[in-house]
Amino acid sequence: MDPARIRCACIDIGSNTTRLLVADVAGGRVEEVLARREFTRLGSALRRTGALPDAAIERVASMVAEQRAEAEAAGAEKLRVVATAAIRAARNRADLRVRVQAAAGVSVDVLGSDDEARLAFAGALASRNARLEGEIAVVDVGGLSSEIAIGTAAGGVAWSASLPVGSGFLADAYLRGDPPGAGELRAVREHAAGAFDGLDLPAPAHALAVGGSAASMCRLVGPRLDSVRSPTSAAAPSTSGCARCRARPAPSWRDATTSIPCACGCCRPG
């Protein structure tokens, strides 16, 4: 390995999944080595009681221990464990931090919404092959919240917002059919649109979407979203992106939203 490169790892405890990324970092660039994810659905449990159930905490602690071992086996020299909206909102988040420390021997950094947006922005730009000029918006739709960060490659984030709406929340609250009916999708759109009420967003030159929801959208409609599709249209194979994306059908929205994205640049998760 190039001596200037550092092999780093991050475990992200999110509202829907617990993810591991091992990557080589050099010169501000990030090159993926290993990616893993497990669906832990902490957001669903949290919405029922406002606290994380003991069983969910134990499951996540065990998963972090496994992912730490995978990261070390892959040669990671540095490891950071972070947690986002579900843990941020849980009244017993300290219990999860204690259990993860005991099971995996690592501390958990609970990110604030501003830090979550800033890291999404930095990760999106670091994984691109070409530099974008002008203002850039990065959107990260999580399970319980959505972060928007706007800035430039040279100056970093200048504006950010965290919206209390995410894919897991919307699916649990409104979607019952597979595929969802037109009325269910309309309710999702109205709820999501309401989250933007009163928000004065800058108008960027470029927009990037990252995270698991973005990877699922890549599978459904391709790596570029330019127009609004009919809410009743069926999922069609992508006509753009890499050969692996085009070859993978999405027979149902549930399959698509639990798919594992390929490692190509066109559907790279954040």
C-alpha positions as CSV (number, residue, x, y, z in Angstrom):
1,M,0.0,0.0,0.0
2,D,1.1,3.6,-0.7
3,P,2.6,4.9,2.6
4,A,0.5,8.0,2.2
5,R,-2.7,6.0,2.3
6,I,-4.4,5.2,5.5
7,R,-6.9,2.4,5.8
8,C,-9.8,3.7,7.9
9,A,-13.1,2.2,9.0
10,C,-16.3,3.6,10.2
11,I,-19.4,1.9,11.7
12,D,-22.5,4.0,11.3
13,I,-25.4,3.1,13.7
14,G,-28.4,4.5,11.9
15,S,-32.2,4.4,12.2
16,N,-32.6,1.6,9.7
17,T,-29.2,-0.1,9.4
18,T,-25.8,-0.6,11.1
19,R,-23.2,-0.1,8.4
20,L,-19.5,-0.8,8.1
21,L,-17.2,0.9,5.6
22,V,-13.5,0.2,5.3
23,A,-11.7,2.5,2.9
24,D,-8.3,3.7,1.8
25,V,-7.9,7.5,2.3
26,A,-5.3,9.6,0.6
27,G,-5.2,13.1,-0.7
28,G,-8.8,13.8,0.3
29,R,-10.0,10.8,-1.7
30,V,-11.8,7.8,-0.4
31,E,-11.6,4.4,-2.1
32,E,-13.9,1.7,-0.8
33,V,-12.3,-1.6,0.3
34,L,-15.2,-3.3,2.2
35,A,-18.8,-2.4,2.9
36,R,-21.3,-4.3,5.0
37,R,-24.8,-3.6,6.4
38,E,-27.3,-5.2,8.7
39,F,-30.9,-4.0,9.1
40,T,-31.4,-3.2,12.8
41,R,-34.5,-1.0,12.4
42,L,-33.9,1.1,15.6
43,G,-36.1,3.9,14.3
44,S,-39.2,1.6,14.2
45,A,-38.6,0.5,17.8
46,L,-38.0,4.1,19.0
47,R,-41.2,5.5,17.5
48,R,-43.3,3.1,19.6
49,T,-41.9,4.1,23.0
50,G,-39.3,6.8,22.7
51,A,-36.7,4.4,24.0
52,L,-34.6,1.6,22.5
53,P,-35.7,-1.8,23.6
54,D,-33.1,-3.9,25.4
55,A,-33.1,-6.6,22.7
56,A,-32.4,-4.0,20.0
57,I,-29.5,-2.6,22.1
58,E,-28.0,-6.0,22.5
59,R,-28.4,-6.8,18.8
60,V,-26.6,-3.6,17.8
61,A,-23.8,-4.1,20.3
62,S,-23.2,-7.6,19.0
63,M,-23.3,-6.3,15.4
64,V,-20.8,-3.5,16.2
65,A,-18.4,-6.1,17.7
66,E,-18.7,-8.3,14.6
67,Q,-18.1,-5.3,12.3
68,R,-15.1,-4.2,14.3
69,A,-13.6,-7.6,13.8
70,E,-14.3,-7.4,10.1
71,A,-12.6,-4.0,9.9
72,E,-9.5,-5.2,11.7
73,A,-9.3,-8.3,9.5
74,A,-9.4,-6.0,6.5
75,G,-6.4,-4.1,7.8
76,A,-8.1,-1.0,9.1
77,E,-5.7,1.2,11.1
78,K,-8.3,3.6,12.5
79,L,-11.9,3.0,13.5
80,R,-14.7,5.4,14.4
81,V,-18.2,4.4,15.5
82,V,-20.9,7.0,15.1
83,A,-24.7,7.1,15.7
84,T,-27.3,9.3,14.1
85,A,-31.0,10.3,14.5
86,A,-32.5,7.3,16.2
87,I,-29.9,7.2,18.9
88,R,-29.8,11.0,19.2
89,A,-33.6,11.0,19.9
90,A,-33.6,8.0,22.3
91,R,-34.0,8.8,26.0
92,N,-31.9,5.8,26.8
93,R,-29.1,6.4,24.3
94,A,-26.5,6.1,27.2
95,D,-27.5,2.5,27.6
96,L,-26.6,1.7,24.0
97,R,-23.2,3.5,24.3
98,V,-22.4,1.5,27.5
99,R,-23.4,-1.9,25.9
100,V,-21.4,-1.2,22.7
101,Q,-18.3,-0.3,24.8
102,A,-18.7,-3.5,26.7
103,A,-19.3,-5.8,23.7
104,A,-17.0,-4.2,21.1
105,G,-14.5,-2.2,23.1
106,V,-15.2,1.0,21.2
107,S,-16.9,4.3,22.1
108,V,-19.9,5.6,20.2
109,D,-20.0,9.3,19.0
110,V,-23.6,10.5,18.8
111,L,-23.6,13.0,16.0
112,G,-25.5,16.2,16.1
113,S,-27.6,17.1,13.1
114,D,-25.1,19.7,11.8
115,D,-22.2,17.2,12.1
116,E,-24.3,14.5,10.3
117,A,-25.0,16.9,7.4
118,R,-21.3,18.0,7.2
119,L,-20.0,14.5,7.1
120,A,-22.5,13.5,4.4
121,F,-21.3,16.5,2.3
122,A,-17.6,15.6,2.8
123,G,-18.2,11.9,2.0
124,A,-20.1,12.6,-1.1
125,L,-17.4,14.9,-2.5
126,A,-14.5,12.6,-1.5
127,S,-16.0,9.6,-3.3
128,R,-16.4,11.5,-6.7
129,N,-13.9,11.1,-9.5
130,A,-14.5,14.6,-10.9
131,R,-14.5,17.9,-8.9
132,L,-17.7,19.9,-9.1
133,E,-17.5,23.7,-9.4
134,G,-20.0,26.1,-7.8
135,E,-22.5,25.4,-5.0
136,I,-23.4,21.8,-4.4
137,A,-26.3,20.3,-2.4
138,V,-25.9,16.9,-0.8
139,V,-29.1,15.2,0.4
140,D,-28.9,12.3,2.8
141,V,-32.3,10.6,3.4
142,G,-32.0,8.5,6.5
143,G,-34.5,6.3,8.3
144,L,-35.7,8.9,10.8
145,S,-34.3,12.2,9.5
146,S,-33.0,13.8,6.3
147,E,-30.0,16.1,6.1
148,I,-29.4,18.7,3.5
149,A,-26.0,20.4,3.2
150,I,-25.1,23.1,0.7
151,G,-21.6,24.4,0.1
152,T,-18.6,24.3,-2.3
153,A,-15.7,21.8,-2.8
154,A,-13.3,24.5,-1.7
155,G,-15.1,26.1,1.2
156,G,-17.1,23.2,2.6
157,V,-20.6,23.4,4.1
158,A,-22.1,26.9,4.2
159,W,-25.8,26.0,4.9
160,S,-27.4,22.9,6.3
161,A,-30.7,21.7,7.7
162,S,-32.0,18.5,9.3
163,L,-35.6,17.5,8.6
164,P,-37.5,15.2,11.0
165,V,-38.6,12.9,8.2
166,G,-37.0,9.7,6.8
167,S,-37.6,6.7,4.7
168,G,-38.3,4.3,7.6
169,F,-40.7,6.6,9.2
170,L,-42.6,7.2,6.0
171,A,-42.8,3.5,5.1
172,D,-44.0,2.5,8.6
173,A,-46.6,5.3,8.7
174,Y,-48.1,5.1,5.2
175,L,-47.1,2.2,3.1
176,R,-49.1,-1.0,3.3
177,G,-49.3,-2.5,-0.2
178,D,-46.5,-4.0,-2.3
179,P,-46.4,-2.1,-4.5
180,P,-47.9,0.8,-2.6
181,G,-51.1,2.3,-3.9
182,A,-51.5,5.7,-5.4
183,G,-53.2,7.0,-2.3
184,E,-50.4,5.8,-0.1
185,L,-47.7,7.4,-2.3
186,R,-49.7,10.6,-2.3
187,A,-49.8,10.7,1.5
188,V,-46.0,10.1,1.6
189,R,-45.4,13.0,-0.9
190,E,-47.7,15.3,1.1
191,H,-45.9,14.5,4.4
192,A,-42.5,14.9,2.9
193,A,-43.4,18.2,1.2
194,G,-44.8,19.5,4.6
195,A,-41.4,19.0,6.1
196,F,-40.0,21.7,3.8
197,D,-42.7,24.3,4.8
198,G,-41.0,27.6,5.8
199,L,-37.5,26.3,4.7
200,D,-35.6,28.8,2.5
201,L,-33.2,26.7,0.6
202,P,-30.4,28.2,-1.5
203,A,-30.4,27.3,-5.2
204,P,-27.2,25.2,-5.9
205,A,-25.6,24.4,-9.3
206,H,-25.4,20.6,-8.5
207,A,-27.2,18.2,-6.3
208,L,-26.0,14.8,-5.0
209,A,-28.0,12.1,-3.1
210,V,-26.2,9.7,-0.8
211,G,-27.0,6.9,1.6
212,G,-29.2,3.8,1.4
213,S,-32.3,5.5,0.0
214,A,-30.2,7.0,-2.8
215,A,-28.7,3.6,-3.6
216,S,-32.2,2.1,-3.8
217,M,-33.4,4.9,-6.1
218,C,-30.4,4.2,-8.3
219,R,-31.6,0.6,-8.7
220,L,-35.2,1.8,-9.4
221,V,-34.7,4.6,-11.8
222,G,-31.0,4.8,-12.7
223,P,-28.2,7.0,-11.4
224,R,-29.7,10.3,-12.5
225,L,-33.1,11.7,-11.5
226,D,-34.2,14.4,-13.9
227,S,-38.0,14.2,-13.9
228,V,-40.9,13.1,-11.8
229,R,-42.3,9.7,-12.7
230,S,-46.0,8.8,-12.5
231,P,-46.9,7.6,-9.0
232,T,-48.5,4.5,-10.4
233,S,-45.8,3.6,-12.8
234,A,-44.1,0.2,-12.3
235,A,-40.4,0.0,-11.4
236,A,-38.5,-0.5,-14.6
237,P,-34.9,-1.7,-15.2
238,S,-32.5,1.1,-15.4
239,T,-31.4,2.3,-18.8
240,S,-28.3,4.1,-17.5
241,G,-25.5,3.4,-15.1
242,C,-23.2,0.4,-14.9
243,A,-24.0,-3.0,-16.4
244,R,-24.7,-4.4,-12.9
245,C,-27.3,-1.7,-12.2
246,R,-29.0,-2.3,-15.5
247,A,-29.1,-6.1,-15.1
248,R,-30.7,-6.1,-11.7
249,P,-34.5,-6.0,-11.8
250,A,-36.5,-4.4,-9.0
251,P,-39.7,-6.5,-8.8
252,S,-41.1,-4.8,-5.8
253,W,-40.5,-1.7,-3.7
254,R,-39.7,-3.8,-0.7
255,D,-37.0,-5.7,-2.6
256,A,-35.6,-2.4,-4.0
257,T,-35.4,-0.7,-0.6
258,T,-33.5,-3.7,0.9
259,S,-31.1,-4.1,-2.0
260,I,-27.4,-4.1,-1.5
261,P,-25.9,-1.4,-3.9
262,C,-23.0,-2.4,-6.1
263,A,-19.7,-0.7,-5.7
264,C,-19.8,1.3,-8.9
265,G,-19.6,5.1,-8.8
266,C,-23.2,5.5,-10.1
267,C,-24.9,4.2,-7.0
268,R,-22.3,4.6,-4.3
269,P,-23.9,4.9,-0.8
270,G,-22.8,7.7,1.4
